Every structure is written in C-alpha cells, then in structure tokens.
Amino acid sequence: MARVPRFLADYTQRRGFTTTVVSAERPSPGLLRVTFAGEDLRTREFSPCDVTAFRVAANDFRHYTPETPDPDAGTATVLFHDHGRHDAPGLRLIESLEPGAELDWCGLASARGFRWTSPRSALVMGDASTLGLMTAMAGRAEAEGSRLLAVTEVHEPDAEYVRKLLPDAVVLPSAEEEGAALDAWLVGTPAKEEIRRLAPEAVYLAGHGGSIQRQRQALRTLHGLDRRTIRTQPYWATGKTGL
C-alpha cells in the first residue's frame, strides 16, 4: 500500500495504534534507528517478517519492518536506511521524529507469501533497506536454535557498524549498480560452499525488486534450490514510488 484514496487512508490509520518516540539515533552515516513505545507494543505478537505502515501524506504510506521488539518494555525499534533522497516523504518523516513525538502504526502483519515459518536453516539476502528484517530474523533464529545465513550489501561507510550488528553475516560493500555485489557473491566459490553446507529450508529475498529477480534465478540455476523454498518481498524499485 503506497498511494490510496484519502478515505481509505483515514480508515487504515484509525485501525492502527499510537506510539511515542523514545529516541532517535544515527548509528552509522546511512542508518537511522528510532525506538517507539506504546501499550499496544506490549500485547502485539511479533514475527520477523512483520511490517507496519506509517502515513507520510494524506494519501501515502510507507512500509517498515520492526527490528527489535521488546513486549515486556512495550517498545520496538525500527532501523531505517537513509538513501540520501531527502525529498522522499518517508525519509522526511523519519528525520523529523524527535523524542516525545507521536506516530501511528498502521497494522502489523506479514505478507502471505513472506512469513517466518521457523525453518531449521534459512538464507536471507538483501540491501541496506533489509537490515531491520535481518536483525529480527537473527534474533528469532537464535531463540529457536535455527541456522541463519544473512548476506547483505551496504555502502562502505556503514559496513563496520553492520558487521557489529550482524556478526555472523556476510557484509559486502555495495557497487554502483543495485544488487551487483550480491550477484557477484552468488557466483563465487564461497557462496556455493556456504549455501551447500547450510542447505536452507527457506530463502528470503528482500529489498530492491530487480535485484531480487536476479538472485532468485541464480539460486535456482547455480545452486539448485527449489523455487518453492524461495520467498520474495520487494521493498523498493528503481524509478518507482516507495512500496
């Protein structure tokens, strides 16, 4: 859901719940983390693939994945990628948030075809826009005793922080073309060995839409993975409004 009729946007917002910003920080140049608090965050059940929507204009929403929910404290963090386009309504909203500000969470659920199914082994791939998803998956996989391999491409200034955030992940410096670093990793020997050892029961591809399609094809043709194990969720696409 991006641009919708205003009456539907109003209805969607009324069905959501209000949170208060506790803190907003920039852990690295291209990332923003906001901590939200609210009574509804104490009672909601979270799954790593859940998304919420923030209303960014009268007819527009943007979707985001909670990073680290803490129901006992009634808080949840969301890790945002600063893509540098500061006229974008989503980034403009996030950069304006300060402690004490209120923001409505419009829904909290996973897409039907992109859910965490508690696999014994899983592979997740994506760009900087998926780091919150990867952090949520890493926490759930550890809690469930599952094996998770996360592979991400990020801008070089963010790489050091991301390696600390996801110490077991493969963190690649991004290239000029979206997804090119992930594409190159998939055709290399290390990837073939790691994916073979992992034998993923589920594969999650998220982030840039065009990159996802290439990665899906490579995983099927080069690595022999069953298409039924691969779940995809585009977060954004070149030249298109936010998804």
Secondary structure, DSSP 8 states (H G I E B T S, - for coil): --B--HHHHHHHHHTSEEEEEEEEEEEETTEEEEEEE-THHHH----TT-BEEEE-SSSBEEEE-EEEEETTTTEEEEEEE--S-TTSHHHHHHHH--TT-EEEE---B--TTS-----SEEEEEEEGGGHHHHHHHHHHHHHHT-EEEEEEEE-HHHHHHHHHHSTTSEEEE--SSTTHHHHHHHTSHHHHHHHHHH--SEEEEEEEHHHHHHHHHHHHHTS---GGGEEEEEEE-TTS---
